[in-house]
Structure formats: C-alpha cells, structure tokens
Amino acid sequence: MIQIDNEDFGTLAVCAIRYCQGRETYMPSLVRDILLPYIKEISDHDLQVMINDCDYQERFSLYGSESIDKPGWLEWRTTLLNEQQRRKS
C-alpha cells in the first residue's frame, strides 16, 4: 500500500479530475470510481475546488457529450455537494 498524506491525495484527486474534464473516453468514470471510496479523505478546500471545476464545465459547456459524459459529471457534482452538506451537518 502506498502511503500519501491527505493534502497530497486531495491535490492528486483534483489533478486527476481536471485531466478528465472534457474527455470523451472511459477515463472520467474510471477516475470518479477510484476517488469515490476516498471522498471523506478529501479536504474541504479540495472538495470545493472540484465543485467549482464542475460548475465551470457547466457554464462553458465543457462536459463532453451531452448524452454520454454530462450525466456522469452531473452525478459526480451531486456526490460532491452531498459530501459537502454531510460535513456541514
């Protein structure tokens, strides 16, 4: 098992998500599936960065295919928002 501190993990997660934005391949769903079990380990700041990145994609229509990619990104954004809300309550 590789050891990495939470701050570095969050940075790596943000980079991986940004790499996937706008790509019409299997990579976005793969990265989201890898990150999902560790979402509680991502800092509040990095969580907000990922939410902001999703919002940016939405504003500028960068989700990729409307029927293939966009639903996955919207689901990911909802997951991030739900985690953010869970932490606030």
C-alpha positions as CSV (number, residue, x, y, z in Angstrom):
1,M,0.0,0.0,0.0
2,I,1.3,3.4,-0.9
3,Q,1.3,6.0,1.9
4,I,0.2,9.5,1.0
5,D,-1.0,12.3,3.3
6,N,-4.5,13.7,2.8
7,E,-3.3,17.1,1.4
8,D,-1.2,15.4,-1.3
9,F,-4.1,13.0,-2.0
10,G,-6.5,15.9,-2.5
11,T,-4.1,17.6,-4.9
12,L,-3.7,14.4,-6.8
13,A,-7.5,14.0,-6.9
14,V,-8.1,17.5,-8.2
15,C,-5.4,17.0,-10.9
16,A,-6.9,13.6,-12.0
17,I,-10.4,15.1,-12.2
18,R,-9.1,18.1,-14.2
19,Y,-7.3,15.8,-16.6
20,C,-10.6,14.0,-17.3
21,Q,-12.7,17.1,-17.9
22,G,-13.9,17.3,-21.5
23,R,-12.5,13.9,-22.4
24,E,-15.0,11.6,-24.2
25,T,-13.4,8.3,-23.0
26,Y,-13.7,5.9,-20.2
27,M,-11.2,7.9,-18.1
28,P,-13.7,10.3,-16.3
29,S,-15.8,7.4,-15.0
30,L,-12.7,5.4,-14.0
31,V,-11.2,8.3,-12.0
32,R,-14.5,9.1,-10.3
33,D,-15.0,5.4,-9.4
34,I,-11.5,5.3,-7.9
35,L,-12.0,8.5,-5.9
36,L,-15.5,7.8,-4.6
37,P,-14.5,5.4,-1.8
38,Y,-12.0,8.0,-0.5
39,I,-14.2,11.1,-0.8
40,K,-14.2,11.5,3.0
41,E,-10.4,11.9,2.9
42,I,-10.5,14.9,0.5
43,S,-10.2,18.2,2.3
44,D,-13.0,20.7,2.4
45,H,-10.9,23.0,0.2
46,D,-10.2,20.4,-2.5
47,L,-13.8,19.3,-2.4
48,Q,-14.8,22.9,-3.1
49,V,-12.3,23.1,-5.9
50,M,-13.8,20.1,-7.6
51,I,-17.3,21.5,-7.2
52,N,-16.1,24.8,-8.7
53,D,-14.5,22.8,-11.6
54,C,-17.8,21.1,-12.3
55,D,-19.6,24.5,-12.2
56,Y,-17.0,25.8,-14.7
57,Q,-17.6,22.9,-17.0
58,E,-21.4,23.5,-16.9
59,R,-21.0,27.3,-17.5
60,F,-18.9,26.8,-20.6
61,S,-20.4,23.5,-21.9
62,L,-17.2,21.5,-21.4
63,Y,-18.8,18.3,-20.1
64,G,-18.2,16.5,-23.4
65,S,-21.1,14.5,-24.9
66,E,-24.5,15.6,-23.6
67,S,-25.8,12.1,-23.5
68,I,-22.7,10.1,-22.5
69,D,-20.3,12.4,-20.4
70,K,-22.6,15.0,-19.0
71,P,-24.8,12.7,-16.9
72,G,-21.7,11.3,-15.2
73,W,-20.3,14.7,-14.4
74,L,-23.6,15.9,-13.0
75,E,-23.8,12.8,-10.8
76,W,-20.2,13.4,-9.6
77,R,-21.1,17.1,-8.8
78,T,-24.2,15.9,-6.8
79,T,-21.9,13.4,-4.9
80,L,-19.5,16.2,-4.1
81,L,-22.3,18.5,-3.0
82,N,-23.8,15.8,-0.8
83,E,-20.5,15.2,0.9
84,Q,-20.1,18.9,1.5
85,Q,-23.5,19.0,3.0
86,R,-22.8,15.9,5.2
87,R,-19.8,17.7,6.6
88,K,-21.8,20.8,7.4
89,S,-24.4,18.9,9.4
